[in-house]
Amino acid sequence: MLCCCFLWQVAAAEEIKSPNGKLTLAFVLQNDGVPTYRLTYKGREVIKTSKLGLELKNAAALTSGFAVAESKQRTFDESWTPVWGEVKTIRNHYNELAVTLTQASTSRTIRVRFRVFDDGLGFRYEFPRQPKLDYFTIKEERTQFALAGDHKAFWLPGDYDTQEYSTVTSKLSEVRGQMKAAVTGNASQTTFSPTGVQTPLMLKSQDGLYINIHEAALIDYSCMHLELDDKNFVLESHLTPDAVGDKGLIQTPAQSPWRTVIVSDRAGDILESKLVLNLNEPTKFKDTSWIKPVKYVGVWWEMITGKSTWSYTNMDNIKLDSVDYKTVKPNGTHGANTAHVKEYIDFAALHGFDAVLVEGWNTGWEDWFGKHKDYVFDFVTPYPDFNVPELQQYAASKNVKMMMHHETSGSVRNYERHLDSAFQFMNKYGYNAVKTGYVGDIVPLGHHHYDQWVNNHYQYVLEKAAEHKIMVNGHEAVRPTGLARTYPNLIGNEAARGTEYESFGGNNADHTTILPFTRLIGGPMDYTPGIFQTKVSALNPSNTSFVHSTLARQLALYVTMYSPLQMAADLPEHYNQHLDAFQFIKDVAVDWDATRVLEAEPGDYITIARKAKGKSSWFIGSTCDENGRTSNIKLDFLDPGKKYVATIYADAKDAHYEKNPQAYAIRKVNVTRKSKLAQYCAPGGGYAISVTEAAR
């Protein structure tokens, strides 16, 4: 009997390694039939033995009582070309273990599929079609990530409706004690738990391992958060509930998103990882010629700062049930008027920008937080002072595109009712990109921004937009999980605390040294950088906020905060005051053939070099925290035998993000791949460099 038990144990244990042999994944079915896994990197524990499974509503749990029915391994290796991205080609190379489990007491079957890459692990649950598991409701997913110690963590409070918090840096054991302060004055001020955190979660162990936990391919499923056992340092999945508290309604065949663990002893490897993208399916579109990276300006920052308004009139001038905007009195501060938008179009055309975003163009803004929010927008009716045909013709004459804005105010059913007509309207007037917004509580009430039902809405919008050849930039939507590989018209997301918060009290000086390690792991962010006038009071005297960054670092963000959708977010008149620095924004690319992380430490600094798509020019950006530093880099990524000219946009010696943010210096130097650079970065500062081949 002991021999039989030993044989069963061996049959229930499997091990695979990454292609380079540095990572080892072990799957073990414990004696009570509990599936577990373990991950090591160069022999060091990354994830200790951790349980797998799901609890079901009104049904036996899928957490124990399993036996291994089948186990298969395979190796996969390919290279693919993204429609847009940080590199020209991406290698997708992994070893896979697929374990099929049967639960004798219920005659149900599930499969756990593991993929081990050189840079980490992805695994998911699969639910084959079967008589005993047809429809089911998830009560909770019980995936664990048992950590090897009290790691340093870069975390956001667990919240079902927003990621717009300042990141907290602390040990895991300190999360509980710092949660209240993390929530106060931020975002929605609600969390599901004093130890609940969001993904992507960035960690650093005491012995120098960098670990990132997230998910990939979030489709028809609830977004995952993590509940921390701060005594044992075990993270467990916590899915976003729907309006009645359910965590997922599943019909087989089905599968969960991938749960991801990226790991390295070099911080830059986390930033260079393409694991999340590789766990998504190839693009669904046969024709992607209509999907183009975009550099744009827009009527936006002036509303964010309070200089102008989204609404055409004041609430006390109208009765929503019988409003006639042609007869009501305008408030005189409406930003989206025809003459003003033409000024932005002229500026875009003069400086070679692709598009102009205009917010507040359509009727309904007077009551978008009011009692009528469930039907306030129809997405096709402009205010009287916004002439859609005239602006379309004017923009086209200047070779500039107009970018649409759809604020749903969280009323997803209202948006879906109007979606076809809204996209047809865009097609008619030449708009090929839309910025969507979901500010406020989700309507119908009770649903959350990240539950399964609302995630399916975002997916519906994305696929419907593709039918009309429209690109989507989603704000206040669920954080990205690499879906832009499959649906490359998802050209941007917000899903984090962006530049707008610089007008709402400001972001921490280390904010942009953390976001690439957290938010950007799942996909690009529409961070809206490029603010040159850092005192908000210059636009609105009653607003005392300021941008927590030097001007030079604002330039660097176009490189360090990757996005194929980049906004020059400040007002044209502020750029006209600094046209020498503005030249970098004009020159910098938005699509890339190569990316090199030259320096990186989460929370402290990031320096990245990128090669422009189809060109020989490189762009370098560096951002640091409130302490300042001297950056030391090598230019050995340049082509051998070639000479280059580097234009360096740097902080002046007396620059400081609080005291002297607009102090910068520009210089040109000749460089080759043998050159080294030591460059001062002011507190809250950084630098940007354009590198072009020297004339022969």
C-alpha positions as CSV (number, residue, x, y, z in Angstrom):
1,M,0.0,0.0,0.0
2,L,2.9,2.4,0.8
3,C,4.3,1.6,-2.7
4,C,1.0,2.4,-4.4
5,C,0.7,5.7,-2.4
6,F,4.2,6.6,-3.5
7,L,3.4,5.9,-7.2
8,W,0.2,8.0,-6.9
9,Q,2.2,10.9,-5.5
10,V,4.7,10.8,-8.4
11,A,1.9,10.6,-11.0
12,A,0.3,13.7,-9.4
13,A,3.5,15.8,-9.5
14,E,4.9,17.5,-12.6
15,E,7.8,19.9,-13.2
16,I,8.7,22.1,-16.2
17,K,11.4,24.7,-16.7
18,S,11.6,27.9,-18.7
19,P,13.4,27.6,-22.0
20,N,16.6,29.1,-20.5
21,G,16.3,26.9,-17.4
22,K,16.2,29.7,-14.9
23,L,12.6,29.3,-13.8
24,T,11.1,26.1,-12.5
25,L,7.3,25.4,-12.2
26,A,6.2,22.5,-10.0
27,F,2.6,21.3,-10.0
28,V,1.7,19.0,-7.1
29,L,-1.6,17.4,-6.2
30,Q,-1.6,17.1,-2.4
31,N,-2.9,14.0,-0.6
32,D,-6.4,15.4,-0.2
33,G,-6.6,16.2,-3.9
34,V,-5.8,19.9,-3.6
35,P,-4.0,21.3,-6.7
36,T,-0.9,23.4,-5.9
37,Y,2.0,25.0,-7.7
38,R,5.4,26.4,-6.8
39,L,7.8,28.7,-8.8
40,T,11.5,29.2,-8.3
41,Y,14.0,31.4,-10.1
42,K,17.7,30.3,-10.2
43,G,16.8,28.1,-7.2
44,R,15.3,30.9,-5.2
45,E,11.7,30.8,-4.1
46,V,9.4,33.2,-6.0
47,I,6.1,31.6,-5.2
48,K,6.0,29.0,-2.4
49,T,3.6,26.1,-2.5
50,S,0.2,27.8,-3.3
51,K,-3.3,26.4,-3.7
52,L,-5.4,26.6,-6.8
53,G,-9.2,26.3,-7.3
54,L,-12.6,28.1,-7.2
55,E,-15.6,28.2,-4.9
56,L,-18.9,27.9,-6.6
57,K,-22.3,29.2,-5.6
58,N,-24.8,26.5,-4.6
59,A,-22.4,23.8,-5.7
60,A,-19.4,21.8,-4.4
61,A,-16.2,23.7,-4.6
62,L,-13.5,23.1,-7.2
63,T,-10.7,23.2,-4.7
64,S,-10.1,19.6,-3.6
65,G,-10.8,15.9,-4.2
66,F,-9.1,15.9,-7.5
67,A,-7.1,13.2,-9.3
68,V,-4.9,13.8,-12.4
69,A,-6.7,12.4,-15.5
70,E,-4.2,13.6,-18.0
71,S,-1.0,15.6,-18.2
72,K,0.6,17.0,-21.4
73,Q,3.7,19.0,-22.0
74,R,4.8,20.9,-25.1
75,T,7.2,23.6,-26.3
76,F,6.2,26.6,-28.3
77,D,8.4,29.1,-30.1
78,E,7.4,31.8,-32.6
79,S,8.0,35.5,-33.4
80,W,5.2,37.8,-34.2
81,T,4.9,41.4,-35.4
82,P,2.7,43.8,-33.4
83,V,0.5,46.3,-35.3
84,W,2.2,48.9,-33.1
85,G,4.5,48.6,-30.1
86,E,7.7,49.0,-28.3
87,V,9.6,46.6,-30.5
88,K,9.4,45.5,-34.1
89,T,9.0,41.8,-33.3
90,I,8.2,39.8,-30.2
91,R,9.4,36.3,-29.4
92,N,6.7,34.0,-27.9
93,H,8.7,31.1,-26.4
94,Y,7.5,28.9,-23.6
95,N,7.3,25.4,-22.2
96,E,3.7,24.4,-21.3
97,L,2.2,21.9,-18.9
98,A,-1.6,21.2,-19.1
99,V,-3.0,19.2,-16.3
100,T,-6.5,17.8,-16.6
101,L,-8.1,17.1,-13.2
102,T,-11.2,15.1,-12.3
103,Q,-13.3,15.4,-9.2
104,A,-14.6,11.9,-8.4
105,S,-17.3,13.0,-6.0
106,T,-19.0,15.2,-8.7
107,S,-17.7,13.8,-12.0
108,R,-16.5,17.2,-13.0
109,T,-13.4,18.1,-14.9
110,I,-11.2,21.2,-15.0
111,R,-7.8,21.8,-16.6
112,V,-5.0,24.0,-15.3
113,R,-2.6,25.2,-18.1
114,F,0.8,26.6,-17.2
115,R,3.2,28.4,-19.5
116,V,6.7,29.1,-18.3
117,F,8.6,31.8,-20.2
118,D,12.2,33.0,-19.6
119,D,10.7,36.1,-17.9
120,G,7.9,34.4,-15.9
121,L,4.8,32.3,-15.5
122,G,1.3,32.4,-16.8
123,F,-1.5,29.9,-15.8
124,R,-5.3,29.7,-16.2
125,Y,-8.2,27.5,-15.5
126,E,-10.1,25.9,-18.3
127,F,-13.6,24.4,-18.1
128,P,-14.3,21.9,-20.9
129,R,-17.9,21.3,-21.9
130,Q,-19.3,18.5,-19.8
131,P,-22.7,17.2,-18.4
132,K,-21.8,17.9,-14.8
133,L,-20.4,21.4,-15.3
134,D,-22.6,23.3,-17.8
135,Y,-23.6,26.6,-16.2
136,F,-22.1,27.7,-12.9
137,T,-21.6,30.8,-10.8
138,I,-18.3,31.7,-9.2
139,K,-18.5,32.5,-5.5
140,E,-14.8,33.3,-5.3
141,E,-11.6,32.3,-7.1
142,R,-9.1,30.8,-4.6
143,T,-5.8,31.2,-6.5
144,Q,-2.9,31.8,-4.1
145,F,0.5,33.5,-4.5
146,A,2.4,32.5,-1.4
147,L,5.4,34.8,-1.2
148,A,8.8,34.0,0.3
149,G,9.0,37.0,2.7
150,D,7.9,40.5,3.7
151,H,8.6,42.0,0.3
152,K,8.7,45.7,-0.5
153,A,5.5,46.4,-2.4
154,F,4.2,49.2,-4.7
155,W,0.5,48.9,-4.2
156,L,-2.9,50.5,-4.7
157,P,-5.9,50.0,-2.3
158,G,-8.3,47.4,-3.5
159,D,-11.2,49.1,-5.2
160,Y,-13.9,47.8,-7.6
161,D,-14.3,51.1,-9.4
162,T,-11.0,53.0,-9.8
163,Q,-7.2,52.8,-10.0
164,E,-6.8,56.6,-9.6
165,Y,-4.9,56.4,-6.4
166,S,-1.3,57.4,-5.5
167,T,0.9,54.3,-5.3
168,V,2.0,53.4,-1.7
169,T,5.5,52.0,-1.2
170,S,5.8,49.8,1.9
171,K,6.5,46.4,3.2
172,L,3.7,43.9,2.9
173,S,3.4,43.8,6.6
174,E,2.7,47.6,6.6
175,V,-0.2,47.5,4.1
176,R,-2.9,47.2,6.8
177,G,-1.4,50.1,8.8
178,Q,-1.1,52.4,5.8
179,M,-4.5,51.6,4.1
180,K,-6.5,54.3,5.8
181,A,-4.0,57.0,4.8
182,A,-3.8,55.6,1.3
183,V,-7.5,55.9,0.8
184,T,-8.1,59.3,2.5
185,G,-8.3,62.1,-0.1
186,N,-7.9,59.7,-3.1
187,A,-10.3,58.4,-5.7
188,S,-13.5,56.9,-4.4
189,Q,-12.3,56.5,-0.8
190,T,-13.6,53.0,-0.6
191,T,-11.9,49.6,-0.5
192,F,-13.1,46.1,-0.1
193,S,-10.6,45.2,2.7
194,P,-7.8,46.7,4.9
195,T,-5.4,44.4,3.2
196,G,-6.9,44.3,-0.3
197,V,-4.6,45.5,-3.2
198,Q,-4.9,45.8,-6.9
199,T,-2.9,44.4,-9.8
200,P,-0.4,44.8,-11.3
201,L,1.3,44.5,-8.0
202,M,5.1,45.2,-8.1
203,L,7.3,43.6,-5.4
204,K,10.9,43.5,-4.5
205,S,12.3,40.8,-2.2
206,Q,15.1,41.5,0.4
207,D,17.5,39.4,-1.6
208,G,16.9,41.4,-4.8
209,L,14.2,39.6,-6.8
210,Y,11.7,41.8,-8.7
211,I,8.3,40.2,-8.9
212,N,5.2,41.4,-10.7
213,I,1.8,39.8,-10.3
214,H,-1.1,40.6,-12.7
215,E,-3.5,38.9,-15.2
216,A,-3.7,38.6,-19.0
217,A,-6.5,38.3,-21.5
218,L,-9.4,39.5,-19.2
219,I,-12.4,38.5,-21.3
220,D,-15.9,37.6,-20.0
221,Y,-14.6,37.4,-16.4
222,S,-14.3,39.7,-13.4
223,C,-11.2,41.7,-12.8
224,M,-8.9,40.1,-10.2
225,H,-7.7,41.9,-7.0
226,L,-5.5,40.4,-4.3
227,E,-6.3,39.8,-0.6
228,L,-3.2,39.8,1.5
229,D,-2.7,37.5,4.5
230,D,-0.1,39.9,6.1
231,K,1.0,37.3,8.7
232,N,2.0,34.6,6.3
233,F,2.5,36.9,3.2
234,V,0.0,34.9,1.1
235,L,-1.9,36.8,-1.6
236,E,-5.2,35.3,-2.7
237,S,-7.4,36.2,-5.7
238,H,-10.4,38.4,-5.0
239,L,-12.7,38.9,-7.9
240,T,-14.9,42.0,-8.5
241,P,-18.5,41.2,-7.6
242,D,-21.5,42.2,-9.7
243,A,-24.7,43.9,-8.6
244,V,-25.9,40.9,-6.5
245,G,-22.4,39.9,-5.2
246,D,-21.6,37.1,-7.7
247,K,-18.1,36.9,-9.0
248,G,-18.8,35.4,-12.4
249,L,-21.5,33.6,-14.5
250,I,-19.8,30.9,-16.6
251,Q,-21.1,28.6,-19.3
252,T,-18.7,25.9,-20.5
253,P,-16.6,25.6,-22.5
254,A,-14.9,28.5,-20.9
255,Q,-11.6,29.7,-19.4
256,S,-10.3,32.2,-16.9
257,P,-7.9,35.0,-17.7
258,W,-4.2,34.1,-17.2
259,R,-2.7,34.7,-13.8
260,T,0.8,36.1,-14.4
261,V,4.1,36.3,-12.4
262,I,7.0,38.1,-14.0
263,V,10.3,37.7,-12.2
264,S,13.9,38.7,-12.6
265,D,16.9,39.9,-10.6
266,R,17.1,42.9,-12.9
267,A,14.4,45.6,-12.6
268,G,14.7,46.5,-16.3
269,D,13.6,42.9,-17.3
270,I,10.2,43.6,-15.8
271,L,9.8,46.6,-18.0
272,E,11.0,44.8,-21.1
273,S,8.8,41.7,-20.5
274,K,6.2,40.9,-23.2
275,L,4.7,38.0,-21.2
276,V,1.3,39.6,-20.8
277,L,1.1,40.3,-24.5
278,N,2.2,36.8,-25.4
279,L,-0.6,35.3,-23.3
280,N,-3.2,37.0,-25.4
281,E,-4.4,35.7,-28.8
282,P,-3.2,37.1,-32.1
283,T,-5.1,39.9,-33.6
284,K,-8.7,39.2,-34.7
285,F,-8.5,41.7,-37.6
286,K,-7.4,40.7,-41.1
287,D,-7.0,44.4,-42.1
288,T,-5.2,46.6,-39.6
289,S,-4.1,49.3,-42.1
290,W,-6.6,51.7,-40.5
291,I,-5.0,51.5,-37.0
292,K,-2.3,54.2,-36.7
293,P,-0.4,55.6,-33.7
294,V,-1.5,59.1,-33.0
295,K,0.2,62.2,-31.6
296,Y,-2.5,64.8,-30.7
297,V,-3.4,68.1,-29.0
298,G,-6.8,69.0,-27.6
299,V,-9.3,71.1,-25.8
300,W,-8.9,69.3,-22.5
301,W,-6.4,70.7,-20.0
302,E,-8.1,74.1,-19.9
303,M,-11.3,72.4,-18.6
304,I,-9.3,70.2,-16.2
305,T,-7.8,73.3,-14.6
306,G,-11.0,75.2,-14.6
307,K,-10.0,77.8,-17.2
308,S,-13.0,76.9,-19.4
309,T,-16.0,74.5,-19.1
310,W,-17.3,71.4,-20.7
311,S,-20.9,72.8,-20.5
312,Y,-22.3,75.4,-22.9
313,T,-24.7,76.9,-20.3
314,N,-25.3,76.8,-16.6
315,M,-27.8,74.5,-14.9
316,D,-30.0,77.3,-13.7
317,N,-30.5,78.4,-17.3
318,I,-32.3,75.2,-18.4
319,K,-35.0,72.7,-17.7
320,L,-33.7,69.3,-18.9
321,D,-37.1,68.0,-19.8
322,S,-37.6,70.8,-22.4
323,V,-34.2,72.3,-23.1
324,D,-33.6,74.2,-26.3
325,Y,-29.9,75.0,-26.4
326,K,-30.4,77.5,-29.2
327,T,-32.4,79.8,-26.9
328,V,-30.6,79.4,-23.6
329,K,-28.0,81.8,-22.4
330,P,-24.4,80.6,-22.9
331,N,-22.1,80.8,-19.9
332,G,-19.2,82.4,-21.9
333,T,-16.6,79.9,-20.8
334,H,-17.5,76.9,-23.0
335,G,-14.2,75.6,-24.4
336,A,-15.5,73.5,-27.4
337,N,-16.6,76.4,-29.6
338,T,-15.9,76.5,-33.4
339,A,-13.5,79.4,-33.4
340,H,-11.4,78.1,-30.5
341,V,-11.2,74.6,-31.9
342,K,-9.9,76.0,-35.2
343,E,-7.0,77.5,-33.2
344,Y,-6.1,74.1,-32.0
345,I,-6.4,72.7,-35.6
346,D,-4.1,75.5,-36.8
347,F,-1.6,74.7,-34.1
348,A,-1.7,70.9,-34.9
349,A,-1.2,71.5,-38.6
350,L,1.7,74.0,-38.1
351,H,3.6,71.5,-35.9
352,G,2.7,68.2,-37.6
353,F,0.3,66.7,-35.1
354,D,-2.1,64.0,-36.3
355,A,-5.3,65.0,-34.5
356,V,-7.2,67.3,-32.2
357,L,-9.3,66.0,-29.3
358,V,-12.3,68.1,-28.3
359,E,-14.2,67.5,-25.0
360,G,-17.5,69.1,-24.1
361,W,-18.7,69.4,-27.8
362,N,-22.0,67.6,-27.2
363,T,-25.2,68.5,-25.3
364,G,-25.8,67.3,-21.8
365,W,-22.8,68.3,-19.7
366,E,-24.9,70.6,-17.4
367,D,-26.4,67.5,-15.7
368,W,-23.9,64.7,-16.3
369,F,-23.6,64.1,-12.5
370,G,-27.3,64.8,-11.9
371,K,-30.5,62.8,-11.7
372,H,-30.8,62.5,-15.5
373,K,-27.5,60.9,-16.1
374,D,-29.1,57.7,-17.5
375,Y,-30.1,59.5,-20.7
376,V,-28.3,62.8,-20.7
377,F,-25.9,62.1,-23.6
378,D,-26.8,60.9,-27.1
379,F,-23.3,61.4,-28.6
380,V,-24.5,63.0,-31.8
381,T,-26.0,66.4,-30.8
382,P,-23.5,69.2,-30.7
383,Y,-23.9,72.5,-28.7
384,P,-25.0,75.5,-30.9
385,D,-21.4,76.9,-30.9
386,F,-19.8,73.7,-32.2
387,N,-20.2,73.3,-36.0
388,V,-19.4,69.7,-36.8
389,P,-19.5,69.9,-40.6
390,E,-17.5,73.1,-40.7
391,L,-14.8,71.8,-38.3
392,Q,-14.6,68.5,-40.2
393,Q,-14.0,70.4,-43.5
394,Y,-11.5,72.8,-41.9
395,A,-9.5,70.0,-40.2
396,A,-9.4,68.0,-43.4
397,S,-8.1,71.0,-45.3
398,K,-5.2,71.1,-42.9
399,N,-4.6,67.3,-43.0
400,V,-5.6,67.0,-39.3
401,K,-8.1,64.4,-37.9
402,M,-10.7,65.2,-35.3
403,M,-10.8,62.9,-32.3
404,M,-14.2,62.2,-30.8
405,H,-15.0,62.2,-27.1
406,H,-17.8,60.1,-25.6
407,E,-18.4,60.6,-21.8
408,T,-20.9,58.0,-20.7
409,S,-21.1,59.2,-17.1
410,G,-21.1,55.5,-16.2
411,S,-24.4,54.8,-17.9
412,V,-23.4,51.9,-20.0
413,R,-26.8,50.8,-21.2
414,N,-27.5,54.4,-22.5
415,Y,-24.2,54.2,-24.4
416,E,-25.0,50.9,-25.9
417,R,-28.4,52.2,-27.1
418,H,-26.7,55.0,-28.9
419,L,-23.5,53.2,-30.0
420,D,-24.4,52.4,-33.6
421,S,-25.7,55.9,-34.3
422,A,-22.7,57.5,-32.5
423,F,-20.1,55.5,-34.6
424,Q,-22.1,56.2,-37.8
425,F,-21.9,59.8,-36.9
426,M,-18.1,59.5,-36.5
427,N,-17.8,57.8,-39.8
428,K,-19.8,60.5,-41.5
429,Y,-17.7,63.3,-40.2
430,G,-14.3,61.6,-40.5
431,Y,-13.5,60.8,-36.9
432,N,-11.4,57.6,-36.7
433,A,-10.7,57.6,-32.9
434,V,-12.8,58.0,-29.8
435,K,-11.9,58.7,-26.2
436,T,-14.5,57.0,-24.0
437,G,-15.1,57.9,-20.4
438,Y,-16.9,56.2,-17.5
439,V,-16.8,58.8,-14.7
440,G,-19.2,58.1,-11.8
441,D,-21.1,55.1,-10.6
442,I,-22.1,52.5,-13.1
443,V,-25.8,52.6,-14.2
444,P,-27.6,50.2,-13.7
445,L,-26.8,50.8,-10.0
446,G,-25.0,48.1,-8.1
447,H,-22.6,47.1,-10.9
448,H,-18.9,48.0,-10.7
449,H,-16.4,49.3,-13.2
450,Y,-14.5,46.0,-13.1
451,D,-17.2,43.3,-12.8
452,Q,-17.8,40.7,-15.5
453,W,-20.9,42.4,-16.9
454,V,-19.2,45.8,-17.3
455,N,-16.0,44.2,-18.6
456,N,-18.2,42.7,-21.3
457,H,-19.5,46.1,-22.1
458,Y,-16.0,47.5,-22.7
459,Q,-15.4,44.5,-25.0
460,Y,-18.6,45.1,-26.9
461,V,-17.6,48.7,-27.5
462,L,-14.2,47.7,-28.7
463,E,-15.5,45.2,-31.2
464,K,-18.3,47.5,-32.3
465,A,-15.7,50.2,-32.9
466,A,-13.7,47.8,-35.0
467,E,-16.7,47.2,-37.3
468,H,-16.6,51.0,-38.0
469,K,-12.8,51.1,-38.2
470,I,-12.5,53.3,-35.1
471,M,-9.7,53.3,-32.6
472,V,-10.6,53.4,-28.9
473,N,-8.9,55.2,-26.0
474,G,-10.8,54.0,-22.9
475,H,-10.8,56.2,-19.7
476,E,-12.1,55.0,-16.3
477,A,-12.3,51.5,-17.8
478,V,-10.8,48.3,-16.4
479,R,-7.0,48.2,-16.3
480,P,-5.5,46.6,-19.4
481,T,-4.4,43.0,-19.6
482,G,-2.7,42.8,-23.0
483,L,-5.9,42.7,-25.1
484,A,-4.4,45.3,-27.4
485,R,-2.6,42.4,-29.1
486,T,-5.9,40.8,-30.0
487,Y,-7.7,44.0,-30.6
488,P,-5.1,46.6,-31.6
489,N,-7.7,49.3,-32.1
490,L,-7.5,49.5,-28.3
491,I,-4.8,52.2,-28.8
492,G,-4.9,53.7,-25.3
493,N,-6.3,53.4,-21.8
494,E,-6.2,55.6,-18.7
495,A,-6.9,53.2,-15.9
496,A,-4.6,55.0,-13.4
497,R,-3.9,58.4,-11.8
498,G,-2.9,60.5,-14.8
499,T,-1.8,64.0,-15.4
500,E,-5.2,65.4,-14.7
501,Y,-4.5,64.9,-11.0
502,E,-1.8,67.5,-11.2
503,S,-4.7,69.9,-11.3
504,F,-6.4,68.2,-8.3
505,G,-3.6,68.5,-5.8
506,G,-0.8,66.8,-7.7
507,N,0.9,63.5,-8.1
508,N,3.8,62.4,-6.0
509,A,7.2,63.1,-7.5
510,D,8.0,59.4,-7.7
511,H,4.7,58.6,-9.6
512,T,6.2,58.2,-13.0
513,T,9.0,56.1,-11.7
514,I,6.5,53.5,-10.5
515,L,3.7,53.5,-13.2
516,P,5.8,51.6,-15.8
517,F,6.3,48.8,-13.3
518,T,2.6,48.6,-12.4
519,R,0.0,50.1,-14.6
520,L,1.9,49.8,-17.9
521,I,2.6,46.1,-17.5
522,G,-0.8,45.4,-19.1
523,G,-0.6,47.9,-21.9
524,P,0.0,51.6,-22.8
525,M,-1.4,54.5,-20.9
526,D,-2.8,57.8,-22.1
527,Y,-1.0,59.7,-19.4
528,T,-1.4,63.1,-21.2
529,P,2.1,64.5,-20.5
530,G,3.7,67.7,-21.8
531,I,2.6,70.3,-19.3
532,F,5.0,73.2,-19.6
533,Q,3.2,75.8,-17.4
534,T,3.3,73.8,-14.2
535,K,1.5,76.4,-12.1
536,V,-2.2,75.7,-12.5
537,S,-3.0,79.2,-11.1
538,A,-1.7,80.6,-14.4
539,L,-4.9,79.2,-16.0
540,N,-7.2,79.4,-13.1
541,P,-6.2,81.8,-10.2
542,S,-8.4,79.9,-7.8
543,N,-6.6,76.6,-8.3
544,T,-3.4,76.4,-6.2
545,S,-2.3,73.0,-7.5
546,F,0.9,72.5,-9.5
547,V,2.5,69.9,-11.6
548,H,5.0,67.8,-9.6
549,S,7.6,67.7,-12.3
550,T,10.2,69.7,-14.0
551,L,9.6,70.7,-17.6
552,A,12.5,68.5,-18.8
553,R,10.9,65.5,-17.2
554,Q,7.6,66.3,-19.0
555,L,9.6,65.7,-22.2
556,A,11.1,62.4,-20.9
557,L,7.6,61.0,-20.2
558,Y,7.1,60.6,-24.0
559,V,9.7,57.9,-23.9
560,T,9.3,56.4,-20.4
561,M,5.5,56.3,-20.4
562,Y,5.0,54.2,-23.5
563,S,1.9,54.7,-25.6
564,P,1.1,54.7,-29.3
565,L,-1.3,57.5,-28.4
566,Q,0.6,60.6,-27.0
567,M,-1.0,64.0,-26.2
568,A,0.8,67.3,-26.0
569,A,-1.6,68.2,-23.2
570,D,-0.8,71.8,-22.5
571,L,-2.2,74.9,-24.2
572,P,-0.7,76.2,-27.5
573,E,0.2,79.5,-25.9
574,H,2.4,77.7,-23.4
575,Y,4.2,75.8,-26.0
576,N,4.8,79.0,-28.0
577,Q,6.7,80.3,-25.0
578,H,9.1,77.4,-25.1
579,L,9.4,76.3,-28.8
580,D,12.9,75.1,-28.3
581,A,11.8,72.5,-25.7
582,F,8.6,71.8,-27.7
583,Q,10.8,70.6,-30.5
584,F,11.3,67.3,-28.7
585,I,7.6,66.7,-28.5
586,K,7.4,67.4,-32.2
587,D,10.3,65.0,-33.0
588,V,9.6,62.1,-30.7
589,A,8.1,59.0,-32.3
590,V,5.0,57.1,-31.1
591,D,5.9,53.7,-32.7
592,W,9.1,51.8,-32.1
593,D,11.4,49.2,-33.6
594,A,13.5,48.7,-30.5
595,T,13.5,49.4,-26.7
596,R,16.3,49.3,-24.2
597,V,15.9,49.8,-20.5
598,L,19.2,51.5,-19.5
599,E,18.5,52.1,-15.8
600,A,15.6,51.2,-13.6
601,E,14.7,51.0,-9.9
602,P,11.0,51.2,-9.1
603,G,10.1,54.3,-7.1
604,D,13.5,55.9,-7.8
605,Y,14.3,56.2,-11.5
606,I,13.8,54.9,-15.0
607,T,15.9,55.6,-18.1
608,I,14.7,54.1,-21.4
609,A,16.0,54.4,-25.0
610,R,13.8,53.7,-28.0
611,K,14.4,53.5,-31.8
612,A,11.8,55.1,-34.0
613,K,9.9,52.8,-36.3
614,G,11.6,52.5,-39.7
615,K,14.2,55.1,-38.9
616,S,17.8,55.3,-37.5
617,S,17.0,57.9,-34.8
618,W,16.8,57.0,-31.1
619,F,15.0,58.8,-28.3
620,I,16.0,58.6,-24.6
621,G,13.9,59.6,-21.6
622,S,14.8,59.6,-17.9
623,T,12.6,60.3,-14.9
624,C,13.6,60.3,-11.2
625,D,11.9,60.8,-7.8
626,E,12.0,63.8,-5.4
627,N,15.7,63.2,-4.5
628,G,17.3,63.8,-7.8
629,R,20.3,61.9,-9.1
630,T,23.0,61.7,-11.7
631,S,22.2,59.3,-14.5
632,N,25.0,57.2,-16.0
633,I,24.3,55.5,-19.3
634,K,26.1,53.9,-22.2
635,L,25.1,54.4,-25.8
636,D,26.2,51.0,-26.9
637,F,22.8,50.3,-28.5
638,L,23.7,52.7,-31.4
639,D,24.9,51.1,-34.7
640,P,28.7,50.5,-34.9
641,G,30.7,52.7,-37.3
642,K,28.1,55.5,-37.3
643,K,28.3,59.0,-35.9
644,Y,25.3,60.7,-34.3
645,V,24.2,64.0,-32.9
646,A,22.5,64.0,-29.5
647,T,20.3,66.9,-28.6
648,I,19.9,66.9,-24.8
649,Y,17.0,68.5,-23.1
650,A,18.0,68.6,-19.4
651,D,17.2,70.1,-16.1
652,A,19.2,73.3,-15.4
653,K,21.6,73.2,-12.4
654,D,19.1,75.1,-10.3
655,A,16.0,73.2,-11.5
656,H,13.6,71.7,-8.9
657,Y,10.0,70.4,-9.4
658,E,8.7,72.6,-6.6
659,K,11.0,75.6,-6.6
660,N,12.1,76.1,-10.2
661,P,10.4,73.6,-12.5
662,Q,10.8,75.5,-15.8
663,A,14.6,75.8,-15.6
664,Y,16.0,73.7,-18.5
665,A,19.0,73.7,-20.8
666,I,19.5,72.3,-24.3
667,R,22.8,71.3,-25.8
668,K,24.1,69.2,-28.7
669,V,26.9,66.7,-28.6
670,N,28.5,64.3,-31.0
671,V,28.2,60.7,-29.9
672,T,28.9,57.1,-31.1
673,R,28.1,53.7,-29.6
674,K,31.2,54.0,-27.5
675,S,30.0,57.2,-25.8
676,K,29.0,57.4,-22.2
677,L,26.8,60.0,-20.6
678,A,26.6,61.3,-17.1
679,Q,23.5,63.6,-16.8
680,Y,22.2,65.4,-13.7
681,C,18.5,65.0,-12.9
682,A,16.9,67.5,-10.6
683,P,14.5,66.5,-7.8
684,G,11.3,65.5,-9.6
685,G,13.2,65.9,-12.9
686,G,14.8,64.1,-15.7
687,Y,16.0,64.5,-19.2
688,A,15.1,63.7,-22.8
689,I,17.5,63.1,-25.7
690,S,17.0,62.8,-29.4
691,V,19.8,61.0,-31.2
692,T,20.0,61.4,-35.0
693,E,22.7,60.3,-37.5
694,A,25.2,63.0,-38.2
695,A,25.3,64.4,-41.7
696,R,28.2,62.9,-43.7
